[in-house]
Amino acid sequence: MNLTELNGIATAMVAPGKGILAADESSGTIKKRFDAIGVESTEANRRDYREMLFRSREAMSQYISGVILYDETIWQAAGDGTPLVKLIESSGAIPGIKVDEGTQALPMCPGETVTVGLDKLAERLKKYYERGARFAKWRAVIDIGSGIPSMTAISVNAHALARYAALCQAAQIVPIVEPEVLMDGDHDIDRCYEVTSRVLNETFQELRVQRVALEGMVLKPNMAISGKKCAQQASVEEVAEKTIRLLKACVPAAVPGIAFLSGGQSDEEATSHLNAMHKLGRLPWGLTFSYGRALQAAPQKAWSGKAENVAAGQNAFSHRARMNGLASKGEWQSSLEKKAA
């Protein structure tokens, strides 16, 4: 393992003003997104859509540091035969790959899941590295509900995340470690804070046990935020303050950077929360975005599967990328959204 190289990639992934595009939707998830805009989810349409994003020169070169790909996408070529990985590289962004294989029910823990995909991961990582991937992603899912999460669910998911991260570093690939505490419930922000704290502490404990070099990874956590069904929604300022307090308490300064997931927030919510965090003074790690839906909902709608809408889709993508790029430096203002509208 060349830790200097891994650290360099991890640092580039969270460079000021740039963030990570999560374009790693599974076939099932992208079908739902395409159904919403009336587009058939064929391999060709998925390729065309992602090619549109990766050819968005302004967004990709100025505001996107890396792209998380799905297995299908990393092997695809653009309409002119150029591998999609090469399109990403030519823009100056780093190609990455989602390597987990989804979740399964966790035995003896009703309503809880564990992420799978460690079997043969070492062999898959070698192939992805040869294809150009320099970082990977593995998502653990922790739900908040009546009596959950259990310590069992937190422990087994943290263990799997750490084993995945160690395998990545052995393959000279930077691991994005993503323990997501879902915001689907009716819990308040303090319950989210408490559960996320437990999850992060257990995850870093397991990372140490598995001998993962913290300098060669990126953390992708949820924010401390109210559940979607909670009657009392926390303000932007409260989300920012509590999230930063939580991260300072749980994330070692050796980690080069943190890239948030949007986790069901609206486009503007995800942007304003990130921006507010950067107003709170100096931070021990880079802090940016790794958004999927919050970067892609607008371009998907603008494109709607039509070749004549490619420019409109790219403009919508560039706008969201720019807004989040500004937020990752604390320079975003809501008036910039209204101007674009």
N, C-alpha and C positions, 0 to 999 in steps of 0.2 A: 504494500500500500504506500502510495506517494501522498502523504498528508498535505504537503505544500500545494500540490496540484489540486487536490480535493478542496482545500480551503480557498484557493483562488476561484474555483468554479462557484462554490457556495457564496462567496463574497460578491461575485458578479451577478448572481441570481437575485440579490437583494440590494443592488446598486441604487443610490438615491435617484428618485424620479422614474424608476422602472419597476415593473412587477411581472408576475408570471401568469400567462394565459393558460387556464385549465381547459384544454380541448380534448379531454379524455373520457367523454361520456360513453358509457357502454351502449351497445346496440339498442337495448331496451329504452335507455334514457333518451338517446337522440331521437328515437322513434316518437316518443311523447312530445319532444320539442317540435319535431317536424309535423306531427299531427295537428298541433296548435296553429301552424301557419299553412296547413293544407298542402304539405309536400310529402310525397311518398318516400319512405326511408329505404332507398336502394343504395347499393355500394357506390354507384356513380354519383348520386346526389349528395351523399355524405362527403365524398371526395371533392366534388365541386364546391360545396359550402366551405370546407376547411381550406381548400386552395384559395378561395376568395379572401379569407382571413389572413393567410400567410403571405399573400401578395399585397396586403395593405401596407404599402411602403412606409408611410408616415408613422402609423401605429407601431409596426414591428421594429423599425430602426430606432425610434425615439423613446418609446414607452414600454416595450416588452423585452424583458431580459431572457425569458425562457418560455418554452411551450411544453405542457404535459400532453403526450399523445396516447391514444388507445392503440392496442396491438394491431388492429386492422390498418390504422392510419400510418403507422411507422413504415409499413411495407408498401404503401401506395405511391404512385407517381402522379404528377400533375397532368393536365390534358396534353401538354407538349412533351411528356416523357420525363421531365425532371423529377427526381425523387422529392417528395414533400419535405423530407429531412434537409435536403440541400437548399430548398427555398427558405427554410427557417435559418439555416446557417448563413446564407448569403445576406440576410437582413441584419446579421450580427447577434441574433438571439441563439440561445442554447437549446437543442432538442432534448426532451426528457420523455419518460415512459411510465405509465401506470402499470404496476406489476401484480397488485393483489387481484384475486379472482372472486371478489365479492364476499358476502357474508353467509354464514349458516347458523341455524338455531344452536344455542349453547345448551348442552345437556344439563339437566337439573336446575336450569335458570330460566323459568318461563318469561317470555317476552324479551329475552336478551340474545345477542348474537356474538359470534366471533368471526373475524376476518380470516379467510383461508388463502392458500397459494404458495406456501413455503416449499412444498414438494417440487423438486427439480428447478427451483428458482435460480440456483447457481448457474445451471446450464443456460437458462433463458437470458440471464444477465449478460453472459458472454456474447450471445448473438445480438442483443440490443446494443452492446458497446461497439461491436463491429459495424453495426448499422449507423452509428453516430450518436446514440444516446449518452449523455454525460451526467444525467441525474435520473432518479426514479421516484415514484410515489406509492405509498401504501396507506390506505385509509382504515382506521378503526372507528367503529360507530358505537357511541355510548348514549343510551336513551335515559331521560329522566321521567319517572312516573311513580306510581304508588309502590313503595318498597324497592324501587330500582333507581340507580344501578347497584348491583351487588358488588362486593369486593371481588367475587369470582370473575365477573365480567371485566372489571377494571384490570385485574391481574393478568388474565389470559390474553387480553388484547394488548396490554403493555409489553408482555413477553414476546408476542408475535411481532410487534413493531420493532422491538430491539433486535430480534433474530434477523428480520428482514434488513435492518440498517447495517448490521455486521456483514451480511452477505454482500450488500451493495458496496461497502467500502473495500471488501476483499476483491471485488471485481472492478475497482477504480471508478465507481459510480457514486455520486453524492446522493444520499437518501433524504427525501422529504419525509419527515415523520409527521403523520397527520392523525392525531387523536381527536375526533370530532364529537363534542357533546352537543347533541341535537337541540334545536330551539323549537321543537314541535309542540311541547306541552303547555300547561297552564302555570308553570312554575315562575317565580319572580327572579329578578336579577341576582339576588343574594343566594338563592338555591343554585343557580347556574355557577356562581362564583365558587361556592363550596364544593360542588361536584367536580368542576374543572380543575380546582386546586388538587383534589385527590388524584385525578387522572394524570395531571402533569407530574406530580411528585412520584407516582408509581412508574410512569414512563421513563423518567430520568434515572430512577433507581435501576430499572431493568437495562437501560442503555449502558450504565456503568458496569453492571454484572456481565453484559455481553461484550465489554471492552470496545464499545463504539467510541471513536474519537469525536468529541463534541465539536471540535473546530472544523470538521468536514461534513456537517449536516445542516439542514434547514428545518425549522419547526413550522408546521402549518396547523395552527390551532383555531378554535372558535373564539369569538369575543365573549366577554362576560355580558350577557344580554338577557332581557326578559323573554320567556317563552311566548310563542305567537298567540296563544290563547289566554295569556295573563291579562287581567283587567287593568293592571297598573303597568304601563309600558315605561321603561326607564328613559330619561332624556339622553340626548346625544352626549352631553357633558358627563352624565353619570356612567354611561357605557364606557367612555374614554378613560375616565379616572379609575374605575374599578378594574378595567381590563389591564391597564398599565400597572396598577398596584399588584394584581394577580401575577402578571408575567415577571415583574421584578422579584416577587417572592419565590417563584418556582423555576425560572429559566436561568441557568448559569450564564454568566457573561462570555464564556468561551464559545457559545453558539454564535456563529457569524450573523445569523439573521432569522427573522420571523416573518412569514408571509401568510396573512390571514385568509381563511376561506370565507365566502360570503354567507353560506349556510341558510339561504332562504330570505335574506334581507332584500329589500328593493335596491335597484341600482344606486339611487341617490343616498339611501341610508348607509349602504356599505362604504360609499365614498366619504360621506360626512363623518362617520365614526372614525375612519382611518385618519382623516384630516385633523380631527379634534385631538387625537392621541399625540400628534406631532406638535401640538401647541403646549404640551405639558413639560417641555424642557428636554434636556439631553437624555438619550437612552443608551443602555449598554450594548445593544445589538441593532443591526439594520432592521427596519420595520416597514413592511410593504404589503402588497396584495398578491393573492393567488386565486383570482376569481374565475368562475366558470359562467354561470348564468348572469351574474352582475356585469360581465363584459359582453356577453353574447346575445342577451334577449333582444336588445335594440337592433343589432345587425341582422339577426335572424328574421325579424319582422320586416325590416326594410328590404331584404333580399327576396324572401318568399319563394325561393326556388326558380326565379326568372333571370335569365342571362342579362336582360336589359337593366336589371336592378343591382348588378354587381357593384357599380360605383356608389350607389346609395347605401348599400350594405357596408362597403368599406369606409364611407364617410361616418356612418353611425358607429362603427367599431373604433375608428380613430378618435372620435369624440369621447367615448367612454374610456378608452385607454389614456387619453390626455387628462381627463378629469381625475382619474385614479393616480396617474403619474404626479399631478400637482398635489393631490392629497397625501402622497407618500413623502412629500417635503413640507406639508403644512401650509401649502399655498393655494388650496382650492377655496372657491367662494360659490355659494348657491347662485349668485347672479350670473356666473359663467354658464350654468345650465339653461337659464332663461334666455340668454343671448342666442345660444345654439338653437333653442326651440323656435 
